[in-house]
């Protein structure tokens, strides 16, 4: 079953908490990935958002064994 987060109309950006839920990891781990540049994000005002395609890029990197986590 897909996470309900992705079922909203035209959701292209996720909060770090939502990204953690989609990836099945902790919020702290998401912030570590953001800090180390392994997970791309954008700032909108004071908020940090993670593009959906950044999640796929991270997964692709992890699959090929290029990530240093």
C-alpha atoms as a printed R data frame, in Angstrom:
   type eleno elety resid chain resno      x      y      z
1  ATOM     1    CA   UNK     A     1  0.000  0.000  0.000
2  ATOM     2    CA   UNK     A     2  1.359  3.435 -0.950
3  ATOM     3    CA   UNK     A     3  1.694  6.145  1.704
4  ATOM     4    CA   UNK     A     4 -1.299  8.488  1.737
5  ATOM     5    CA   UNK     A     5  1.070 11.475  1.644
6  ATOM     6    CA   UNK     A     6  1.604 10.980 -2.071
7  ATOM     7    CA   UNK     A     7 -2.091 10.853 -2.891
8  ATOM     8    CA   UNK     A     8 -2.723 14.591 -2.546
9  ATOM     9    CA   UNK     A     9 -3.296 16.609 -5.699
10 ATOM    10    CA   UNK     A    10 -0.008 17.536 -7.351
11 ATOM    11    CA   UNK     A    11  2.244 16.965 -4.325
12 ATOM    12    CA   UNK     A    12  5.755 17.618 -5.556
13 ATOM    13    CA   UNK     A    13  7.356 18.748 -2.301
14 ATOM    14    CA   UNK     A    14  7.429 16.995  1.056
15 ATOM    15    CA   UNK     A    15  8.317 18.160  4.547
16 ATOM    16    CA   UNK     A    16 11.281 16.379  6.150
17 ATOM    17    CA   UNK     A    17  8.803 14.497  8.344
18 ATOM    18    CA   UNK     A    18  6.811 13.326  5.314
19 ATOM    19    CA   UNK     A    19 10.005 12.317  3.498
20 ATOM    20    CA   UNK     A    20 11.044 10.291  6.550
21 ATOM    21    CA   UNK     A    21  7.679  8.520  6.522
22 ATOM    22    CA   UNK     A    22  7.909  7.741  2.793
23 ATOM    23    CA   UNK     A    23 11.471  6.418  3.149
24 ATOM    24    CA   UNK     A    24 10.696  4.526  6.332
25 ATOM    25    CA   UNK     A    25 13.485  6.225  8.276
26 ATOM    26    CA   UNK     A    26 13.631  8.633 11.187
27 ATOM    27    CA   UNK     A    27 13.320 12.390 10.971
28 ATOM    28    CA   UNK     A    28 16.819 12.788 12.423
29 ATOM    29    CA   UNK     A    29 18.234 10.630  9.642
30 ATOM    30    CA   UNK     A    30 16.513 12.816  7.025
31 ATOM    31    CA   UNK     A    31 18.088 15.921  8.562
32 ATOM    32    CA   UNK     A    32 21.488 14.185  8.535
33 ATOM    33    CA   UNK     A    33 21.048 13.350  4.831
34 ATOM    34    CA   UNK     A    34 20.090 16.989  4.159
35 ATOM    35    CA   UNK     A    35 23.062 18.335  6.115
36 ATOM    36    CA   UNK     A    36 25.543 16.080  4.326
37 ATOM    37    CA   UNK     A    37 24.087 16.907  0.907
38 ATOM    38    CA   UNK     A    38 22.977 13.351  0.199
39 ATOM    39    CA   UNK     A    39 19.348 14.477 -0.012
40 ATOM    40    CA   UNK     A    40 18.436 17.572 -2.001
41 ATOM    41    CA   UNK     A    41 16.011 20.150 -0.660
42 ATOM    42    CA   UNK     A    42 14.700 23.622 -1.378
43 ATOM    43    CA   UNK     A    43 13.918 26.475  0.964
44 ATOM    44    CA   UNK     A    44 10.631 28.289  0.707
45 ATOM    45    CA   UNK     A    45 10.773 31.151  3.166
46 ATOM    46    CA   UNK     A    46 11.753 29.556  6.476
47 ATOM    47    CA   UNK     A    47 10.565 26.113  5.428
48 ATOM    48    CA   UNK     A    48 12.624 23.282  3.975
49 ATOM    49    CA   UNK     A    49 10.932 21.039  1.427
50 ATOM    50    CA   UNK     A    50 12.171 17.926 -0.333
51 ATOM    51    CA   UNK     A    51 11.254 17.347 -3.988
52 ATOM    52    CA   UNK     A    52  9.873 13.894 -4.744
53 ATOM    53    CA   UNK     A    53 12.522 13.339 -7.393
54 ATOM    54    CA   UNK     A    54 15.205 13.941 -4.725
55 ATOM    55    CA   UNK     A    55 13.900 10.872 -2.881
56 ATOM    56    CA   UNK     A    56 14.263  8.814 -6.055
57 ATOM    57    CA   UNK     A    57 17.792 10.156 -6.629
58 ATOM    58    CA   UNK     A    58 18.749  9.155 -3.085
59 ATOM    59    CA   UNK     A    59 17.349  5.662 -3.587
60 ATOM    60    CA   UNK     A    60 19.157  5.298 -6.911
61 ATOM    61    CA   UNK     A    61 22.418  6.357 -5.240
62 ATOM    62    CA   UNK     A    62 21.915  3.901 -2.385
63 ATOM    63    CA   UNK     A    63 21.184  1.074 -4.836
64 ATOM    64    CA   UNK     A    64 24.413  1.639 -6.710
65 ATOM    65    CA   UNK     A    65 26.373  1.801 -3.446
66 ATOM    66    CA   UNK     A    66 27.673  5.321 -3.990
67 ATOM    67    CA   UNK     A    67 26.176  6.853 -0.818
68 ATOM    68    CA   UNK     A    68 28.227  7.299  2.330
69 ATOM    69    CA   UNK     A    69 25.649  7.014  5.123
